[in-house]
Amino acid sequence: MAQTPLFPISSFILPSPPSPQPNSEDKNGIVHVAAAGSSLPLKSHHDALTRYTTHKAAGHKGYTDLQREVDEVRSLVAKSWAVQRDDIGFVSSVAEGVSILAESLEWKEGDTVYVDRDEFPSVVAPFAVRGQRFNNGVPSPTVVYGSEAFDGVDAGSTEAELDKKVDSRTRLIAVSYVSYGNGARVDLAAYRRAADRVGATLVVDYTQAAGYLPIDASVADFAFSASFKFLLGTAGAAIAFWNRARQSDWKPVTAGMYSLGNIVPDWEGEERITTRDTALCFSRGNPSHPSIYLLREGLEFLNRWEVTEVEAHVQGLTTELWRRLDGEGIRSSTPREKSKHGANITVHCKGATEIVDALSAVGILAWNGYGRVRFSFHGHNCLKDVDRIMEVFPGLWRQWNAPARSAL
């Protein structure tokens, strides 16, 4: 059990604590259990921004330094995702990366995209909105939704459902490795088999997994991850992975200065305009250099531990919180088994907004939205954080979710 934090809490910038609370051992402490929404910033981010501004101020030589930083961060990501550096690039967000894919494919009438019913909007919207926008004569995919429940808890599609709903019309399958909604972890190997069976493209969102779970991105054709959650970075630069071994013929259909292979072609002549043959083709303009500098700090900090060590620490806390909630009669919407969930424990309940606000008022920073309270752990958490949650949350939960009394 994680009796002490794995990461030194002194490495992070903490928010101001609330007023001391009665009945709490830690009178001035903050319990940050919101990394799945936005992680604590590192103190070393200040140094990273200073390094960035120094490079930016140095003219042409500084621009060379900026580009070197991009490549070095790509190498760090590639190593942690078990892929090649040239397969790694950057987009501004997961939504942008998926949108670039959606516009690049030559859709045919009847094509479908398969997603789980509760998939994150950034993974679904590029296809769903395209289908609504181009519905008169322009072929666009139809989104097919599916998911089954394990013991009443949504945990992605089973292989049987994939066999049933993924068919010859399926052009692309998109899935999050770990669900933002309830923390369920899917079997990516089953999704890969389904894609291979019908020749579909597999797109994976690693946002809720990267930073504490082992990742082998080669299972996907394309993959993305935001940086401001468990990777300890910030918004503005999301990771883009292009599996060039599987998708060697793929090219984006729009470009900008940065994504061009021949930077200044003869625009009006016969020279063919090309895009980069690496995943940097995802960046039409300069990538967000400040965000990439901050991401480097997160990656290098995380590299001080084996990812399996972080996984074990985090999941010791998730399973303990799940067990204690269950003991209080509070049902989590997260699968109990470690192999079926990530770093989040969620409770779908009435009054979620009010409960999260009340938790924040006593220094417990959880996450709200979609009718659920979400507790997410990272290496800076420990068992005392679970203790503190259980001091406060059950009482708040019962205020809004008390069992109805039977009529006399």
Backbone torsions as a table, in degrees:
resi	resn	phi	psi	omega
1	MET	NA	146.0	-175.3
2	ALA	-81.0	79.2	-178.1
3	GLN	-68.0	-30.9	179.6
4	THR	-128.9	157.7	178.5
5	PRO	-63.1	146.5	173.4
6	LEU	-78.3	-42.5	176.6
7	PHE	-91.0	138.4	175.0
8	PRO	-66.4	123.4	-178.2
9	ILE	-64.0	-20.5	179.0
10	SER	-67.8	-12.7	179.2
11	SER	-80.0	-7.7	-171.5
12	PHE	-114.2	154.8	171.9
13	ILE	-89.0	120.1	-176.6
14	LEU	-103.4	146.3	174.5
15	PRO	-70.3	163.9	178.0
16	SER	-65.4	136.5	-178.8
17	PRO	-74.8	157.5	174.6
18	PRO	-74.4	179.5	175.4
19	SER	-62.2	148.5	179.9
20	PRO	-53.8	137.5	-177.3
21	GLN	-104.9	138.6	175.9
22	PRO	-66.7	155.5	176.2
23	ASN	64.7	21.9	176.6
24	SER	-122.2	131.7	178.4
25	GLU	-64.1	-37.7	-178.7
26	ASP	-97.9	94.9	-171.3
27	LYS	-70.6	-22.1	-175.2
28	ASN	-124.9	12.8	-170.8
29	GLY	-85.4	158.4	172.6
30	ILE	-112.9	131.7	173.0
31	VAL	-105.9	103.9	-178.4
32	HIS	-96.7	104.9	179.0
33	VAL	-125.2	55.0	-175.2
34	ALA	-136.7	24.0	-176.8
35	ALA	-63.6	-25.5	178.6
36	ALA	-70.4	-17.3	174.4
37	GLY	-98.0	-51.8	177.3
38	SER	-163.7	125.3	-173.8
39	SER	-79.2	164.9	170.5
40	LEU	-64.3	139.4	175.6
41	PRO	-77.7	150.0	176.5
42	LEU	-84.5	145.2	174.4
43	LYS	-62.2	-30.4	179.8
44	SER	-68.6	-9.8	174.4
45	HIS	-59.7	-32.9	178.1
46	HIS	-61.0	-44.6	179.2
47	ASP	-64.7	-38.5	-179.6
48	ALA	-63.3	-41.9	179.7
49	LEU	-68.6	-34.7	175.2
50	THR	-64.1	-42.2	178.1
51	ARG	-62.8	-40.9	179.0
52	TYR	-62.8	-48.0	-177.5
53	THR	-66.3	-32.3	175.8
54	THR	-63.8	-44.6	178.4
55	HIS	-66.3	-42.3	-178.3
56	LYS	-62.3	-33.0	-176.6
57	ALA	-79.1	-7.7	-170.0
58	ALA	-94.1	19.3	175.1
59	GLY	66.8	-143.1	-175.9
60	HIS	-62.6	-40.3	178.2
61	LYS	-61.8	-38.9	178.7
62	GLY	-63.8	-36.2	178.4
63	TYR	-64.2	-36.4	175.0
64	THR	-61.7	-38.3	177.8
65	ASP	-65.7	-39.1	177.7
66	LEU	-60.8	-43.5	-179.1
67	GLN	-67.7	-37.0	177.8
68	ARG	-63.5	-39.0	178.4
69	GLU	-62.5	-41.8	178.1
70	VAL	-57.6	-47.5	-177.8
71	ASP	-66.7	-36.6	-179.8
72	GLU	-69.3	-36.2	176.8
73	VAL	-70.1	-37.7	174.7
74	ARG	-57.7	-40.2	178.9
75	SER	-64.8	-39.8	178.3
76	LEU	-63.4	-43.5	178.7
77	VAL	-64.8	-46.2	-178.0
78	ALA	-57.9	-42.0	179.5
79	LYS	-63.3	-42.8	-177.4
80	SER	-74.1	-22.6	178.9
81	TRP	-101.0	4.4	175.7
82	ALA	60.4	42.2	179.0
83	VAL	-135.3	-176.0	-179.4
84	GLN	-89.7	149.9	-177.8
85	ARG	-59.0	-39.6	-177.4
86	ASP	-68.7	-10.8	175.0
87	ASP	-84.2	-4.5	-174.6
88	ILE	-110.5	132.0	174.1
89	GLY	-142.0	-164.0	-177.9
90	PHE	-137.5	145.9	169.6
91	VAL	-128.6	170.6	-179.6
92	SER	-73.4	-27.0	-177.4
93	SER	-162.4	164.5	175.2
94	VAL	-60.8	-39.7	-179.8
95	ALA	-59.4	-39.8	178.8
96	GLU	-65.9	-42.8	-179.6
97	GLY	-61.9	-45.0	178.9
98	VAL	-66.2	-35.5	178.8
99	SER	-65.5	-38.9	177.1
100	ILE	-60.5	-40.4	176.7
101	LEU	-65.5	-45.4	-176.7
102	ALA	-59.3	-38.7	-178.5
103	GLU	-80.1	-18.7	-174.7
104	SER	-83.2	-19.5	-175.4
105	LEU	-87.0	140.9	178.1
106	GLU	-88.5	94.5	-174.0
107	TRP	-75.6	145.3	177.1
108	LYS	-116.9	155.5	179.1
109	GLU	-56.5	130.0	179.1
110	GLY	94.6	-8.4	178.1
111	ASP	-63.1	145.5	177.6
112	THR	-128.6	158.3	172.9
113	VAL	-120.8	127.5	-178.0
114	TYR	-100.6	127.6	175.4
115	VAL	-138.5	158.4	173.1
116	ASP	-73.1	152.6	-171.1
117	ARG	-61.0	-34.6	-177.1
118	ASP	-104.9	33.4	-179.5
119	GLU	-67.7	154.9	-178.3
120	PHE	-65.5	139.0	-175.4
121	PRO	-54.6	-36.5	-178.6
122	SER	-63.4	-23.3	-180.0
123	VAL	-85.7	-28.4	-175.7
124	VAL	-95.9	-43.0	-169.4
125	ALA	-55.3	-40.1	-179.5
126	PRO	-57.4	-32.3	179.0
127	PHE	-86.5	-42.8	-176.7
128	ALA	-65.8	-43.0	-179.9
129	VAL	-68.7	-37.7	177.1
130	ARG	-60.3	-40.9	179.6
131	GLY	-63.1	-33.5	178.0
132	GLN	-77.6	-37.6	-175.2
133	ARG	-73.4	-42.9	-176.9
134	PHE	-108.8	74.5	-177.7
135	ASN	-113.8	12.6	179.6
136	ASN	-128.0	84.8	174.2
137	GLY	90.3	-11.6	178.8
138	VAL	-105.5	114.2	-178.9
139	PRO	-57.7	129.9	178.3
140	SER	-142.4	152.3	-176.1
141	PRO	-75.1	152.5	169.9
142	THR	-97.5	132.3	179.3
143	VAL	-84.5	125.6	177.2
144	VAL	-106.2	125.0	-176.9
145	TYR	-103.8	147.3	176.4
146	GLY	-163.4	147.2	170.2
147	SER	-172.8	150.5	174.4
148	GLU	-122.2	169.1	-176.1
149	ALA	-112.3	142.7	170.6
150	PHE	-103.0	110.9	-178.9
151	ASP	55.6	40.4	178.2
152	GLY	80.9	3.9	-177.7
153	VAL	-115.8	125.9	179.1
154	ASP	-66.1	122.2	-179.8
155	ALA	-136.6	39.6	179.3
156	GLY	83.8	178.5	-177.3
157	SER	-84.0	138.4	173.0
158	THR	-76.2	164.2	178.6
159	GLU	-62.9	-33.5	178.9
160	ALA	-64.0	-41.0	179.1
161	GLU	-70.0	-38.4	175.9
162	LEU	-60.6	-41.5	178.4
163	ASP	-62.3	-31.8	-176.6
164	LYS	-80.7	-40.6	-170.2
165	LYS	-102.8	-19.0	176.1
166	VAL	-91.1	115.2	-175.0
167	ASP	-136.8	-165.6	-174.3
168	SER	-63.7	-17.8	178.4
169	ARG	-85.4	-13.9	-175.2
170	THR	-73.0	114.4	-179.8
171	ARG	-92.9	-28.7	-174.9
172	LEU	-152.9	142.8	173.7
173	ILE	-118.7	129.3	179.4
174	ALA	-123.8	134.0	-175.6
175	VAL	-154.9	146.1	171.0
176	SER	-89.9	134.5	178.6
177	TYR	-61.4	-41.6	175.4
178	VAL	-124.9	130.3	-177.0
179	SER	-70.9	134.7	173.4
180	TYR	-70.3	-25.7	-173.1
181	GLY	-75.6	-46.2	-177.0
182	ASN	-136.2	8.1	176.0
183	GLY	77.5	7.4	-179.7
184	ALA	-69.0	141.2	178.5
185	ARG	-105.7	131.4	-177.3
186	VAL	-93.5	163.7	175.9
187	ASP	-88.9	94.7	-176.1
188	LEU	-63.8	-29.6	178.6
189	ALA	-61.7	-37.1	178.4
190	ALA	-66.9	-38.7	177.7
191	TYR	-67.5	-36.9	177.3
192	ARG	-63.9	-43.1	179.3
193	ARG	-62.9	-40.1	179.6
194	ALA	-64.4	-41.7	179.3
195	ALA	-64.5	-43.7	-178.6
196	ASP	-65.9	-32.9	-177.8
197	ARG	-61.8	-33.5	-176.2
198	VAL	-116.7	4.3	179.9
199	GLY	74.3	29.9	-179.6
200	ALA	-89.8	159.2	175.4
201	THR	-86.9	133.6	178.8
202	LEU	-105.3	121.8	178.7
203	VAL	-115.2	128.4	-176.6
204	VAL	-121.6	134.4	172.4
205	ASP	-101.0	116.6	-178.5
206	TYR	-99.3	13.5	-172.3
207	THR	-55.5	-42.5	-176.4
208	GLN	-88.4	12.3	180.0
209	ALA	-126.7	-36.4	-174.5
210	ALA	-64.6	125.4	179.4
211	GLY	118.8	-18.2	178.0
212	TYR	-145.7	-12.3	177.1
213	LEU	-112.3	143.8	172.8
214	PRO	-61.6	138.5	-178.8
215	ILE	-129.6	130.0	167.7
216	ASP	-118.8	93.7	-172.0
217	ALA	-68.1	-13.6	-176.7
218	SER	-64.2	-11.5	175.6
219	VAL	-67.0	-22.2	-175.3
220	ALA	-100.8	159.9	169.1
221	ASP	-83.9	-39.0	174.6
222	PHE	-141.4	148.0	178.7
223	ALA	-149.2	154.2	-178.0
224	PHE	-140.9	159.6	172.3
225	SER	-157.2	132.3	168.9
226	ALA	-66.7	161.3	-175.5
227	SER	-108.8	-11.9	-168.6
228	PHE	-92.7	8.9	179.2
229	LYS	-106.3	-113.9	-173.1
230	PHE	-70.4	-14.3	176.7
231	LEU	-79.9	-4.6	174.1
232	LEU	64.0	29.4	175.3
233	GLY	-104.3	-143.3	-179.3
234	THR	-145.2	173.6	177.7
235	ALA	-70.6	159.5	176.2
236	GLY	114.8	-27.0	178.0
237	ALA	-138.2	110.2	174.1
238	ALA	-105.4	150.1	-178.8
239	ILE	-78.9	136.9	174.5
240	ALA	-121.8	131.3	178.3
241	PHE	-119.1	127.5	175.3
242	TRP	-117.8	113.8	179.2
243	ASN	-79.0	88.9	-174.2
244	ARG	-68.4	-23.3	176.7
245	ALA	-68.5	-37.8	-179.5
246	ARG	-86.3	-32.4	-172.4
247	GLN	-124.2	54.9	-173.2
248	SER	-66.0	-24.3	-177.1
249	ASP	-91.2	-4.6	-175.6
250	TRP	-72.0	142.1	173.4
251	LYS	-144.4	145.8	171.8
252	PRO	-68.7	157.8	-179.3
253	VAL	-105.3	-1.2	171.4
254	THR	-130.6	161.1	-174.7
255	ALA	-155.1	170.8	172.7
256	GLY	-143.8	-175.9	-176.7
257	MET	-52.8	-45.1	-172.3
258	TYR	-72.0	-32.1	-174.5
259	SER	-88.2	-1.5	-179.4
260	LEU	-75.5	144.8	173.4
261	GLY	-83.1	-38.9	172.6
262	ASN	-109.8	103.3	-164.9
263	ILE	-61.7	-39.5	179.5
264	VAL	-126.4	77.9	179.3
265	PRO	-74.2	169.0	172.8
266	ASP	-78.2	93.1	-170.1
267	TRP	-56.3	-37.8	-174.7
268	GLU	-99.6	-3.3	-178.6
269	GLY	-91.0	-159.3	-175.9
270	GLU	-95.4	-3.0	179.8
271	GLU	-65.1	131.0	-179.4
272	ARG	-76.4	131.7	177.4
273	ILE	-79.4	127.3	-177.5
274	THR	-118.4	158.9	173.3
275	THR	-109.1	163.6	179.5
276	ARG	-54.9	148.1	177.7
277	ASP	-95.8	17.1	173.7
278	THR	-121.1	174.1	-178.8
279	ALA	-68.1	-6.4	172.9
280	LEU	-65.5	-10.2	175.6
281	CYS	-65.9	-13.6	176.1
282	PHE	-71.6	-19.7	-179.6
283	SER	-96.2	103.1	-179.3
284	ARG	-70.3	-42.6	173.2
285	GLY	-110.8	-179.3	178.9
286	ASN	-52.7	134.5	175.1
287	PRO	-65.2	164.0	-179.0
288	SER	-72.7	93.1	-175.8
289	HIS	-60.0	-44.0	178.5
290	PRO	-57.7	-40.7	-179.9
291	SER	-66.2	-35.6	180.0
292	ILE	-70.4	-36.8	175.4
293	TYR	-62.7	-40.5	178.6
294	LEU	-69.3	-37.9	177.1
295	LEU	-61.1	-37.6	178.7
296	ARG	-58.3	-42.7	179.2
297	GLU	-60.3	-42.4	178.8
298	GLY	-63.7	-44.8	-178.4
299	LEU	-64.7	-44.2	-179.1
300	GLU	-68.7	-34.4	175.5
301	PHE	-63.9	-48.2	-179.1
302	LEU	-63.4	-30.9	-178.7
303	ASN	-68.5	-6.0	175.7
304	ARG	-72.9	-11.9	178.7
305	TRP	-129.0	149.5	170.6
306	GLU	-66.9	140.5	-177.1
307	VAL	-62.3	-31.2	177.5
308	THR	-66.7	-28.8	176.9
309	GLU	-69.3	-40.9	177.4
310	VAL	-66.3	-43.1	178.9
311	GLU	-57.8	-47.8	-178.0
312	ALA	-63.5	-40.5	179.8
313	HIS	-62.9	-49.5	-177.4
314	VAL	-62.6	-45.2	-174.0
315	GLN	-77.9	-17.3	168.7
316	GLY	-63.5	-35.3	179.4
317	LEU	-77.7	-41.0	-179.5
318	THR	-62.7	-45.5	-177.2
319	THR	-68.9	-32.8	177.8
320	GLU	-69.8	-41.7	177.5
321	LEU	-65.3	-41.4	178.1
322	TRP	-57.6	-44.7	-177.5
323	ARG	-63.1	-43.4	-177.1
324	ARG	-70.5	-39.1	176.4
325	LEU	-61.6	-43.2	179.1
326	ASP	-60.8	-38.1	178.4
327	GLY	-65.4	-24.0	177.7
328	GLU	-91.8	3.5	-178.6
329	GLY	78.5	18.5	179.7
330	ILE	-103.4	114.5	-175.2
331	ARG	-85.6	123.9	174.6
332	SER	-84.9	145.0	176.0
333	SER	-87.3	5.9	177.3
334	THR	-93.9	135.2	174.3
335	PRO	-57.4	142.8	-174.7
336	ARG	-73.7	-39.5	-172.8
337	GLU	-65.9	139.1	179.6
338	LYS	-58.0	-38.2	-176.8
339	SER	-69.6	-11.6	-176.8
340	LYS	-113.1	6.4	176.0
341	HIS	-142.6	169.3	-179.0
342	GLY	-105.0	-123.1	-176.2
343	ALA	-102.5	3.7	-173.7
344	ASN	-109.5	143.3	166.9
345	ILE	-121.5	121.9	-176.7
346	THR	-117.9	149.5	175.6
347	VAL	-130.4	109.7	173.9
348	HIS	-79.1	124.1	-172.4
349	CYS	-159.8	166.1	172.0
350	LYS	-72.2	150.0	175.8
351	GLY	71.0	23.8	-176.0
352	ALA	-58.3	-42.6	-179.5
353	THR	-62.2	-47.3	-178.8
354	GLU	-66.1	-36.5	179.7
355	ILE	-65.7	-46.0	-179.9
356	VAL	-64.0	-37.7	177.0
357	ASP	-63.7	-41.8	179.8
358	ALA	-67.2	-37.9	175.7
359	LEU	-62.2	-44.1	-179.5
360	SER	-60.8	-35.9	-178.2
361	ALA	-64.0	-22.1	178.4
362	VAL	-109.2	15.6	172.2
363	GLY	91.0	11.5	177.0
364	ILE	-105.1	107.4	-174.2
365	LEU	-96.3	95.8	176.3
366	ALA	-102.4	-166.5	-177.5
367	TRP	-129.7	144.5	-177.0
368	ASN	-118.4	163.7	174.4
369	GLY	133.4	146.0	176.7
370	TYR	59.6	31.9	174.7
371	GLY	70.8	27.7	178.5
372	ARG	-145.6	152.7	172.4
373	VAL	-98.0	128.5	-177.1
374	ARG	-120.0	124.5	173.2
375	PHE	-106.6	122.5	179.6
376	SER	-125.8	134.5	-174.2
377	PHE	-107.3	149.8	172.0
378	HIS	-137.3	-172.1	-173.1
379	GLY	-66.5	-15.7	179.8
380	HIS	-86.0	-3.6	178.7
381	ASN	-91.2	164.0	177.1
382	CYS	-153.5	-177.5	-174.1
383	LEU	-61.7	-30.7	178.2
384	LYS	-61.5	-29.1	177.7
385	ASP	-68.7	-38.7	174.8
386	VAL	-63.0	-43.4	178.2
387	ASP	-56.9	-45.2	-176.7
388	ARG	-66.4	-40.8	176.6
389	ILE	-58.2	-44.8	-176.7
390	MET	-72.3	-19.1	173.5
391	GLU	-67.8	-32.1	-167.8
392	VAL	-114.6	-44.8	-168.9
393	PHE	-63.9	-46.2	-177.3
394	PRO	-55.4	-40.5	179.4
395	GLY	-64.6	-42.1	177.9
396	LEU	-65.4	-41.5	-179.9
397	TRP	-59.7	-42.2	-177.4
398	ARG	-69.5	-28.0	177.0
399	GLN	-60.0	-32.6	-176.1
400	TRP	-105.0	-16.6	-171.7
401	ASN	-132.1	32.8	179.8
402	ALA	-65.5	138.9	179.1
403	PRO	-59.6	139.9	178.5
404	ALA	-67.7	137.1	178.8
405	ARG	-79.9	138.8	178.1
406	SER	-72.0	144.3	-179.1
407	ALA	-68.8	141.9	178.1
408	LEU	-78.9	NA	NA
